[in-house]
Amino acid sequence: MVEYIKKITYEEAREIAEENALKNLKPYMTSQAIPVLREQYEEAECCWFFFRNKQIEGPSEEALKWAWAYAISKKGEVSIIADYSDEPEKLKEYLQKMSDYFKKRNI
């Protein structure tokens, strides 16, 4: 297997996540002063997970438009993912699965 070499920093990954979150969440933001992402993040070998600020939400019938988290590979690939931030065991398992996914595809 090819060695996985990261190409971006945490700061760059967070910026990518913020840009993507803003595209999805802008219609639901009541104030531009609210950060689009929480400070909380998770890191694995090949990716970071970033989570929507819980102050930003839309109607439950539109949850598929706003209730997401963002996985950013250490090479800059973006995946919009389920938000398991309130379920620590599920989150840990999902973080490892996504890291393995990015590593296997070398993205």
C-alpha positions in Angstrom: 0.0 0.0 0.0 1.2 3.5 -0.8 2.1 5.7 2.2 -0.5 8.3 2.9 1.1 11.7 2.9 -0.9 14.7 4.1 -0.9 17.8 1.9 -2.9 20.3 4.0 -2.8 21.6 7.6 -5.5 21.6 10.2 -6.0 25.3 9.5 -6.5 24.7 5.8 -8.9 21.8 6.5 -10.9 24.0 8.8 -11.2 26.7 6.2 -12.4 24.2 3.6 -15.0 22.9 6.1 -16.1 26.4 6.9 -16.6 27.3 3.2 -18.6 24.1 2.6 -20.7 24.6 5.7 -21.5 28.2 4.8 -22.8 27.1 1.4 -25.3 24.7 3.2 -26.1 26.7 6.3 -26.3 30.3 5.1 -30.1 30.2 4.5 -30.5 29.1 8.2 -28.2 31.6 9.8 -29.9 34.3 11.8 -26.7 36.2 12.4 -23.4 36.4 10.5 -21.7 36.9 13.9 -22.2 33.2 14.8 -19.4 30.9 13.8 -20.6 28.4 11.2 -18.6 25.6 12.9 -18.1 24.6 16.5 -14.6 24.6 18.0 -14.9 20.9 18.5 -13.3 18.7 15.9 -12.0 15.1 15.7 -8.8 13.9 14.0 -7.7 10.5 12.7 -4.7 9.5 10.6 -6.1 10.7 7.3 -8.9 13.2 8.1 -10.5 15.7 10.4 -14.2 16.0 11.2 -15.8 19.4 11.8 -19.2 20.0 13.2 -22.0 22.6 12.5 -22.6 25.2 15.2 -25.7 24.0 17.0 -27.0 27.5 17.1 -27.6 27.1 13.4 -30.5 24.9 12.5 -33.5 24.8 10.1 -36.9 23.1 10.2 -36.8 19.4 10.9 -38.4 18.6 7.5 -35.3 20.2 5.9 -32.7 18.4 8.1 -31.2 16.8 5.0 -30.1 20.3 3.9 -28.5 21.5 7.1 -27.9 18.7 9.7 -24.4 17.6 8.6 -20.8 17.4 9.7 -17.8 17.7 7.3 -15.0 15.3 6.8 -11.9 16.8 5.3 -9.1 14.5 4.2 -5.5 15.4 4.9 -5.2 15.9 1.1 -8.1 18.3 1.0 -11.0 16.1 -0.2 -14.4 17.0 1.3 -17.2 14.6 2.3 -20.4 15.8 3.9 -21.2 13.3 6.6 -23.7 12.3 9.3 -23.1 14.2 12.5 -22.5 11.8 15.3 -21.0 14.4 17.7 -23.5 13.5 20.4 -22.8 9.8 20.1 -19.1 9.3 21.1 -18.8 5.6 20.3 -20.5 5.9 17.0 -18.4 9.0 16.2 -15.1 7.2 17.0 -16.1 4.3 14.8 -17.2 6.6 11.9 -14.0 8.7 12.2 -11.9 5.5 11.7 -14.0 4.3 8.8 -13.7 7.7 7.0 -10.0 7.8 7.7 -9.6 4.3 6.2 -11.7 5.3 3.2 -9.5 8.3 2.4 -6.3 6.2 3.0 -7.5 3.4 0.7 -8.3 5.8 -2.1 -5.2 7.9 -1.4 -7.3 11.1 -1.4 
